[in-house]
Amino acid sequence: MHPLYDTVRQFFFVVPAIMLPFQFITAAPFGRFAPSSDGILVVDGIKTWIIMELVPPISFIYALVKSPLASSKADVGPLTGPQLLLAGLFLIHYANRTLISPLRMPSRSKFHIIVPLCGICFNLANGILLGSYLGSSAASTFLSGAFERPSYWAGVTLCVAGFCGNVLHDEILFDIRRKAGAKGKTKPDDNPNKQRTEYYGIPRGLLYRYISYPNYFCEWTEWFGYALAAAPIPPMTSLAGITRVIQPPWIFFLCEIFVMLPRAYKGHQWYHDNFADYPKERRAVVPFVL
């Protein structure tokens, strides 16, 4: 393995896990926890989101084409069917996340600038790691004959199901915002320094019957399936042993949990604090469990 790739891979696995407990204390300043006042460090939500989310597909394609882990040009062969399918699933996800979803979104709360800056760094590393891995000989070897393996198709199925679930549950949130806008519930405050307050309601339907953040749960399902199809399951031996061998698809799946779990927990509390009639039987992010 390339030394820089190996260093970034291990860093990307260890640091989000270390940061996990601190995220339960401090909420990232966007969405429900966005800054209440405008300022030079507060940026447009939708435009900034598009810029931030353009980074993963661009860096992924670059790394996939350049194959930085190949020791020579002779080692760079054409991508196989299983590799191409996985690359397509990644790019479809980000086509929706980068352009289709934000352009269909009625409105979005502003971000503190620290959010997109951190997001760009995360997305750049993730795109390069995944593209480098998927175009590597290690991925080619693991995915040899993958179309004949049930585990590959189980992973692809979970990935597609998670993606579809994410889109459907996001649509429920968009519909709440659309109806609020039609009724004039999202208006600027009289204070010129205070930004417009976005309207939040209680989402209902599908997995919202059971959890507050089914879009997060579906995204975890999507990337778990992707990792299952794309890379070997790391051996559950020791932390040091896992760190040495874990591949980027599994690292990304775990990073999603490390980043989103505290967000879901705090958001679930926010719903209960702000809506007296919020369903008490709902869990935060995993049905019947958490």
N, C-alpha and C positions, 0 to 999 in steps of 0.2 A: 504494500500500500504506500501511496505518497505520504511523506511525513506530515506535510501541512494538512492534507485531507484527514489524516488520522487524528491530528491534534484538534482540528475543528469538530470532528465527529464526536470525540470524547468530551470536549468542552460543551457541546450542544446537548449532550446527554446529562452531564453532571450539574451544570449551573441552574437550569430551570428547576431541577429537583431541590436544590439548595434554596432557591428563591420561593418555593411553594409556601412555607409557613408565613413568610412576610406578606404575601399577597392576601392572606386572610385578614391582615390588620389594615392595610391601605388599599383602597379601591382605585383602579386606574381611572383617570379623569376623562371619561367619555360616556356616552349613553346616559343612563339614569344618574350617573355620578359626574356628568360634565360640569365644567366651570359655570357658575351662575352669571358671570359678567363677561363682557367682551374685553379684549385686550390684544396686544401685539403677539402674545403667545397662544392665542385661541384662534383656531383655524376652521374653515368650512368643513363640515362632516363628509359630505358626499364627494366633493372634489378630492379631498385629502385621501379618502378611502380608495378611490380609483388609482391615484398615484401610488399609494402604498401597496396595493394588491397587484399592480402591474409587475412588480419586482419578481415574484416567484416564477411566473411562466417565462419571463425573459431570461432570468438566470438559469432556469431549468433547461431551456432549449439550448442556451449557449454551452452549458456543461455537457449536455447529451451529445451535441455535435462535436465538441472539441475533445471529448474523452480524455480528460486530464490524467486519469489513472493508467492509461496505456503506456507501456514502456517504450514503444516505437509505433510508427504508423502501420507497420505490418500486423500489429496486435489489434488494430481497429477494424472490425468486420461489420457487415451490415446487421442491423438490428433484426432480431427474430420476431415472429408473430407475437409471442407472449410479452416481449419487451415493448413492441409497438402498441399493443392493447393497453398496457399499463401507462405508457406515455400519453396515450389518448385520453384515458380516464383522468389523469392529472390535469391536462389542459382543458378538458371539458369543465371540470370543477372550477378552475380559475377563470374560464370564460364567463361562467355564471357569476362568480364571486367578484370579478373585476369590473365587468361591464353590464351584463344583463340585470343582475339584482340591484345594484345601486341606481341604475337609470330607471328602474321601475319603482324604486322606493319613493314614496310621496315626500318624505323629508327625513332629515337625520340630525341629531344633536351635534353640536360642534365638539372638536377635540382640543385638549391642550396639546401643544406641539410635541411634547415628550412622547405622546402615544404613537404618532406616525414615525417619529425618529427611531424609537425602539422597534416598531413593527417592520420598518424597512431593513434594519439590521438582521432581525430574526428571519424575515422572508428571503433576504439575500443568501444567508447561510443555508437555509433550508432548501432553496431552489438549486443551489450549487451542489449540495450534498446529494440530493435525490437524483439530479441529472447525472452527476458523476458516477453514482452507484449504478444506476439503471443502464448506463452505457459501458459498464466495466466487464471484465472477464469473469469476475465473481458472480455478477448478476446473470451473465450469459450461461455460466455453468449451472447455477441453481435453477434457472428457468428452462434448461434443456429438457424437452419433452413435457413441459408444463401443461400443454393442452390436453394431455392424457391423465393428468393428476386431479383427483376430486378436490383436493385442498386448494388448488389454484382457482377452480371455478367456484368453490365455496367463498373464497376471498373476493373474487370479482362480483359475485352476487350480493354479498354484504356491502361492498363498496357502492354498487349501483343503488341498492335499497336505501342505504344511508344518505346518499346524495339526493335521491327523490324525496325522502322524508325531510331533509333539511330545507329543500325548496318549498315543500307544502306547508311546513310550520312557519317559515318566514312569511309566506303569503298571508297567513292568518294575522301576523303582526302588521303587515302592510295594510291589510284591510281595516284594522282598527284605526290606523293613522289616516287612511283615506276618508273613512266615515267621520272622523273627528274634524278633518279639514273641511268637509262638506257642511258640517254643522257650525263651523266657525269657532271651534274650541282651541285652535292653535293660533294665537294672536300675539303680536309683540307687546311687551310690557311698556307702560307709559315712560318708564325710566330709559333714556336713550342709551345708557351704558349697560343695560341689562338685556341679554339676548332673549329671543323668543323661547318660551318654555314649551317643549314638545309634550304632546298629549300621550298619556299612558293609560291603558285600560286593562281589564282582566281578560287575557286570551282564553278562548274556549274551543274545544273540538280536538279530535284525534288524540295525540299523546298529551295534550294540555289537560286532559282529564286526570292524568296521573302525576305529571311533573311540571314545574315552572319553566324548564329550559329543554324542551324536546329537540329544538334545533341543535343544541350542544350535544345531546345524547346521540342524535342521528349523525352528527359530524364525527363523533368518536367511532360510531359503528362503521362509517365510511372508511376512515383511515385505519381502523383495525383490519377490515377486510382487505384494504390495499396492502398493508404490511404482510398479512397472511399469504397473499398471492405473490408478493414481490421478493420476499426475503426469508431466510430460515429463522425459525423462532429461536431467540437466544437462550442458551442453557441456563436454567435457574440454579446456578452454583453459588458464587459469591459476587458481591458488587464489583470487585476488581475484575473477575472473570467475565461478567456481563459487559462491562465497559470496554474490555479488549475486543470483543467480537460482535457486539450489537451493530446492526446495519441501519442506515438512515431511515428506511420506511418505519421501522419499529421506534426509532428515536422520535420521529415526527409524531407518531401516534401518542407516545408518552408525553411529549411536550404539549400536545393539545390538552391532555388531561391536567398537567401541571398548571397550565395557564388558565384554563376555563373553569376548573373546579372551584377555585376561590371566588371567581366572578359569579358563578351560578349560586353559590352559597350566599354571598352578600346580596345578590339580586333577589333571591328567594325571601330573605329577611326584609328587603325593601318592599316587596309586594305586601307582606303581612303588616308592615308598619304603615303603609299608605292606603290599604283597602280593608275596611272593617269586615267586609263580606268575602274576603279572599278564602277560597276553599281550604279548610284546615287539613284535609286528607291528602293534599298534594305534597309530593316530595320535591326536592330541589331539581335533581338532574337524572337520577336513575330510578325507574318505576319500582315502587314498593321497598326500596332499599335506602336511598340517600336523597 
